[in-house]
Amino acid sequence: MLVQLGAQKQLIQALQVNEPGPREVAKKALEYLWFNAAGSEAFRVVEEAYRAAEREDLSNALELLNGVVRKYPNFAEGWNQRASVFWKMGEYEKSIADSRRAVSLNPNHYGAWQGLGICQLKLGDVAEACRCLRAAQKLLPHDEPTRSALKNCEELLRRLSPAPKSGSGFEVI
């Protein structure tokens, strides 16, 4: 309900402030909204799947989340959680597909953007990994793991990019 009333926009803005306290409150509130967006039954199943994944019971987690995304196809967090399970299973293409679905349903889902970036990097698409991590960092600018992953990814991209020929008039930025 709060998402429909525009609370998500204010909470995303709160992630940008320099004070860590309000940022952490905003992050927890956003995640609460996202986990509860499809109602209490979906929340309960996603929570159960999350616990199963933490226990490394990935097949059970996947089975639970398959049911969630079938029953609640517009529930971004359901897709994001299934993407996380696929990532843990090393199924990066499937994780990417689910993360893309999550960000198509909720473009502010920094967790899905982070997951997309990491999976793209695992598959060797460094430029796309950087693009996704930049999207996550734009939403979550003070998150050190995202900042560090993006920095490392951009450095890798620079090393992989061919240097311009001398006198070409192009400068590497």
C-alpha positions as a printed NumPy array, in Angstrom:
array([[  0.   ,   0.   ,   0.   ],
       [  2.752,   2.481,   0.904],
       [  4.483,   1.826,  -2.43 ],
       [  1.332,   2.911,  -4.254],
       [  1.181,   6.043,  -2.107],
       [  4.656,   7.083,  -3.198],
       [  6.598,   6.08 ,  -0.081],
       [  9.092,   4.18 ,  -2.205],
       [ 10.17 ,   7.426,  -3.877],
       [ 10.863,   9.137,  -0.546],
       [ 12.696,   6.082,   0.795],
       [ 14.898,   5.913,  -2.327],
       [ 15.7  ,   9.604,  -1.78 ],
       [ 16.609,   8.847,   1.836],
       [ 19.214,   6.341,   0.604],
       [ 21.089,   9.295,  -0.892],
       [ 21.643,  11.234,   2.362],
       [ 25.041,  11.376,   4.048],
       [ 23.791,  10.182,   7.433],
       [ 24.065,   6.39 ,   7.874],
       [ 21.164,   6.154,  10.364],
       [ 18.422,   7.45 ,   8.055],
       [ 19.908,   5.46 ,   5.145],
       [ 19.693,   2.217,   7.107],
       [ 16.107,   2.941,   8.196],
       [ 15.156,   3.713,   4.586],
       [ 16.828,   0.529,   3.325],
       [ 15.017,  -1.64 ,   5.892],
       [ 11.703,   0.082,   5.115],
       [ 12.154,  -0.432,   1.369],
       [ 12.973,  -4.087,   1.82 ],
       [  9.941,  -4.471,   4.082],
       [  7.738,  -2.906,   1.396],
       [  9.235,  -5.066,  -1.328],
       [  8.916,  -8.317,   0.638],
       [  5.299,  -7.51 ,   1.543],
       [  4.168,  -6.104,  -1.817],
       [  2.19 ,  -9.231,  -2.809],
       [  0.559,  -9.798,   0.575],
       [  1.075, -11.946,   3.63 ],
       [  0.939, -15.36 ,   1.929],
       [  3.611, -14.425,  -0.621],
       [  5.694, -12.893,   2.175],
       [  5.466, -16.075,   4.243],
       [  6.558, -18.296,   1.336],
       [  9.421, -15.98 ,   0.323],
       [ 10.58 , -15.874,   3.933],
       [ 10.485, -19.699,   4.076],
       [ 12.422, -19.902,   0.806],
       [ 14.981, -17.404,   2.116],
       [ 15.549, -19.537,   5.217],
       [ 15.874, -22.672,   3.057],
       [ 18.476, -20.937,   0.881],
       [ 20.417, -19.876,   3.987],
       [ 20.511, -23.554,   5.02 ],
       [ 21.784, -24.385,   1.512],
       [ 18.539, -26.289,   0.802],
       [ 18.454, -24.717,  -2.638],
       [ 16.107, -27.239,  -4.255],
       [ 13.439, -26.539,  -1.616],
       [ 13.991, -22.791,  -1.913],
       [ 13.674, -23.012,  -5.69 ],
       [ 10.486, -25.078,  -5.474],
       [  8.919, -22.546,  -3.095],
       [  9.924, -19.589,  -5.273],
       [  8.704, -21.269,  -8.46 ],
       [  5.279, -21.354,  -6.819],
       [  5.551, -17.706,  -5.788],
       [  6.417, -16.397,  -9.25 ],
       [  3.647, -18.526, -10.807],
       [  1.028, -17.3  ,  -8.362],
       [  2.303, -13.692,  -8.128],
       [  3.912, -12.889, -11.501],
       [  4.077,  -9.144, -10.728],
       [  5.878,  -9.625,  -7.404],
       [  9.383,  -8.263,  -8.035],
       [ 10.797,  -9.657,  -4.798],
       [  9.689, -13.168,  -5.721],
       [ 11.699, -12.926,  -8.94 ],
       [ 14.651, -11.377,  -7.106],
       [ 14.724, -14.111,  -4.492],
       [ 14.569, -16.813,  -7.164],
       [ 17.397, -15.032,  -9.002],
       [ 19.448, -15.24 ,  -5.801],
       [ 18.841, -18.979,  -5.551],
       [ 19.816, -19.462,  -9.201],
       [ 22.984, -17.438,  -8.518],
       [ 23.87 , -19.696,  -5.58 ],
       [ 23.328, -22.696,  -7.872],
       [ 25.699, -21.233, -10.492],
       [ 22.792, -20.836, -12.941],
       [ 23.821, -17.326, -13.985],
       [ 21.704, -17.07 , -17.144],
       [ 18.566, -17.997, -15.184],
       [ 19.546, -15.582, -12.434],
       [ 19.966, -12.807, -15.012],
       [ 16.548, -13.542, -16.528],
       [ 14.853, -13.367, -13.118],
       [ 16.782, -10.25 , -12.074],
       [ 15.748,  -8.561, -15.328],
       [ 12.151,  -9.444, -14.583],
       [ 12.529,  -7.988, -11.08 ],
       [ 13.936,  -4.669, -12.358],
       [ 11.29 ,  -4.491, -15.08 ],
       [  8.684,  -4.707, -12.308],
       [ 10.633,  -2.481,  -9.889],
       [ 13.383,  -0.369, -11.528],
       [ 14.449,   0.79 ,  -8.033],
       [ 15.347,  -2.715,  -6.876],
       [ 19.029,  -2.193,  -6.139],
       [ 19.442,  -5.831,  -5.06 ],
       [ 18.294,  -7.066,  -8.451],
       [ 20.66 ,  -4.594, -10.155],
       [ 23.523,  -5.845,  -7.969],
       [ 22.683,  -9.444,  -8.83 ],
       [ 22.549,  -8.62 , -12.525],
       [ 25.975,  -7.007, -12.329],
       [ 27.606,  -9.899, -10.509],
       [ 26.092, -12.502, -12.852],
       [ 27.086, -10.532, -15.947],
       [ 30.617, -10.386, -14.597],
       [ 30.602, -14.149, -13.945],
       [ 29.614, -14.662, -17.586],
       [ 32.333, -12.31 , -18.825],
       [ 30.196,  -9.359, -19.955],
       [ 32.208,  -6.763, -18.074],
       [ 30.64 ,  -3.735, -19.778],
       [ 27.116,  -4.896, -18.92 ],
       [ 28.244,  -5.764, -15.386],
       [ 29.5  ,  -2.187, -14.979],
       [ 26.23 ,  -0.772, -16.338],
       [ 24.158,  -2.814, -13.868],
       [ 26.404,  -2.012, -10.918],
       [ 26.21 ,   1.697, -11.819],
       [ 22.41 ,   1.435, -11.709],
       [ 22.652,  -0.17 ,  -8.257],
       [ 25.107,   2.462,  -7.05 ],
       [ 22.884,   5.278,  -8.294],
       [ 20.146,   3.935,  -6.009],
       [ 22.475,   2.965,  -3.156],
       [ 25.416,   5.405,  -3.457],
       [ 26.882,   4.795,   0.013],
       [ 26.946,   0.991,  -0.193],
       [ 30.601,  -0.016,   0.079],
       [ 30.278,  -3.542,  -1.422],
       [ 28.537,  -2.089,  -4.506],
       [ 31.071,   0.709,  -4.796],
       [ 33.97 ,  -1.744,  -4.479],
       [ 32.483,  -4.207,  -6.986],
       [ 31.917,  -1.381,  -9.47 ],
       [ 35.446,  -0.035,  -8.992],
       [ 36.934,  -3.498,  -9.591],
       [ 34.668,  -4.076, -12.567],
       [ 35.556,  -0.72 , -14.164],
       [ 39.261,  -1.44 , -13.645],
       [ 38.838,  -4.807, -15.352],
       [ 36.983,  -3.14 , -18.217],
       [ 39.835,  -0.627, -18.653],
       [ 42.375,  -3.459, -18.74 ],
       [ 40.321,  -5.38 , -21.287],
       [ 39.69 ,  -2.4  , -23.562],
       [ 42.213,  -1.979, -26.343],
       [ 44.361,   1.12 , -25.978],
       [ 43.816,   3.714, -28.704],
       [ 46.547,   4.008, -31.284],
       [ 48.974,   6.832, -30.709],
       [ 47.902,   9.974, -32.493],
       [ 44.348,   8.743, -33.035],
       [ 42.884,  11.761, -31.268],
       [ 41.003,   9.571, -28.802],
       [ 41.693,   9.671, -25.137],
       [ 40.956,   6.909, -22.662],
       [ 38.738,   8.207, -19.889]])
